[in-house]
């Protein structure tokens, strides 16, 4: 495809693996851990972050030549806060239950480091189309970690997926128990650590010396 | 007494990092040695204690449903809570800037030790999170809101200093290569969070 050549392709696909925002750039951990006890809020959160990152990147990229350097953080925060307010109102209107579960974490997308990180590192120096792809890529890179963690936590923690029973009753009759520990917050950290472990075993160049 | 209870609870039970994962980014990035961790912790507590009462006043006299009633009866059913995010983040960002300038002017020594971390605080989830939790919990008065801010800040400080102390010792241990750095830090945070869970249910 002509639209996706070289640099723009890298901007879209890099964040999925080698340059993943969560496990490599260490951005946006707060929400990645807090909303993953069930699959549904994890997916909604992933979509919300992708939308906000992509649109925020485009807006800042269009404004990049007019923003004075000294106050750029405030400008970025205001743009992002406006976008997040829109997303949060949309969620309230069409997915009220999920919005309740996500509670303050929707608002906290504003301070999600992925946004500020991508705005600072990419949108301020690149055109709108590349920035849009970069935002989508980083959103999806963040999203798949959330979905992976949410999947494992929901299936082992409550034996369901999207609220439907998936572990057959005969398993419970044989003595299988849901692992309540999976529902607790620290398990999210350990699961992300396991993802990091696997990822860095495959990508040796990412291993740290310290 | 309520205030003391709230402070103790927000330090140990509702700890910003171990219970809500707020401020994880800087928690992971700046917990490499105890001294800088302590500096950042103090700065976060400071900004929290300053911004949360201001946001509390804004929430109760400007943003909440019916909060504008003091302007006159025709404003009694105005609900501006849609804008709370924008207002809160603007307060936090401008206050961080203000604190940075004041500290630079009056205490260059403190500025030099905190310098680089101050601008980062504007995007620390713990600060905005504190304001959003304040909005959700509807504290009775501004004193309780300040107590909550203080407790949360101290809890954050405790967590990052503890983490930094462990990471300093970690340099001498033999961690599997792919887990070095980020991975093991996650696992230690998880273990610390499990430890903090034993505080749950404390009431004074």
Interface residues (C-beta under 8 A of the other chain):
Chain A: X23 X26 X27 X28 X29 X30 X31 X33 X34 X73 X74 X77 X78 X81 X82 X84 X85 X88 X89 X103 X104 X107 X108 X110 X111 X112 X113 X116 X184 X185 X186 X187 X188 X189 X190 X192 X193 X196 X197 X198 X199 X200 X201 X207 X208 X209 X210
Chain B: X18 X19 X20 X21 X22 X23 X24 X25 X28 X29 X82 X83 X85 X86 X89 X90 X93 X94 X97 X119 X122 X123 X124 X125 X127 X128 X129 X132 X133 X136 X171 X176 X177 X178 X179 X180 X181 X182 X183 X184 X186 X187 X189 X190 X191 X193 X194 X197
